[in-house]
Amino acid sequence: MYSNGVEESTMVMLERLSGMRRGKVPFKYLGVNITPKRLGVDDCQCLIEKISARIRGLGARKLSYAGRVVLIKSDLSTLHNYWARIFILPKTIISKIKALCRKFLWYGNDCKGSPALVSWEQVCQSTKKGGLGLKHLHWWNVAAVAKYVWWLALKTDHLWVRWIHAIYIKNVNWLDYKPGAGVCWAWKKICWVKEIMKPFFLHQGIASYEIKEGYKWLADDGTVKNWHPWISNSLIIPRHKFNIWLIAHRRLLTMDRLVKMEIIQANVCYLCGHDAETIDHLFFQCSFSSRCLALLQDWLKITVPQ
Ligand SMILES: [Zn+2]
């Protein structure tokens, strides 16, 4: 039993009547710190530790880039998602999670490795818009907390919703409500999310709300790439998809890039042995790969459009 602003004698009486014991804040509930004060970096440190431990656990295996993308989506994001649905995480924590995921994608568990080939902003776009469909953590967090905003707009028959309407919102229209100066941090954050999401709810209405819809509205702002079917096609092997994605961004580590990065000095295509290796050469102009393609077409009785 937790209380605030209740007289000691009343609390003693409540304890006696209910048989419950009194607890102190902050406390942990389902692994998450519950505190009436502003959620600090220290309160979320255990989330960072959990993600780091998970990465260390995965590190023993040799994984391809494509494998790591799957793990970030399925495993690491789940840990973040759980917290992100409860409260707005501090910016420092979001940056730390982002740095951990980014490092894991490009370096695995190795300290030394190739540099990031594509910007994180681009990685976090949807596959349709040229990304890998990883989540932009901050906007996902806002879209997830917007669920409370929606509940309040809908005036669901939930104890928390009724309590908030009775204590804070009273008779004001929720979407126009402004919090007073003395309100608690958690409530201020929900009101802040409400201001961000207001145009969305005014436009979409409040009949239904899905986090992924809110997220799409907040974060999915790039242009649709004409090559996206290559990335979303489930018949293409993930490792090949990742390479196609790098090629489309012109970030595949062909020899011309390695020369620029001063990793190698000379650039001669290993396949034909005379021209410089670039993406265009390797896939479209190389005499050796063209011959291989012609033989394959002949053998399989198919024609590949040029
Ligand atoms: Zn060649």
Boltz pocket constraint, residues with backbone or C-beta under 6 A from the ligand:
constraints:
  - pocket:
      binder: B
      contacts: [[A, 269], [A, 270], [A, 271], [A, 272], [A, 273], [A, 274], [A, 275], [A, 276], [A, 281], [A, 282], [A, 285], [A, 286], [A, 287], [A, 288]]
      max_distance: 6.0
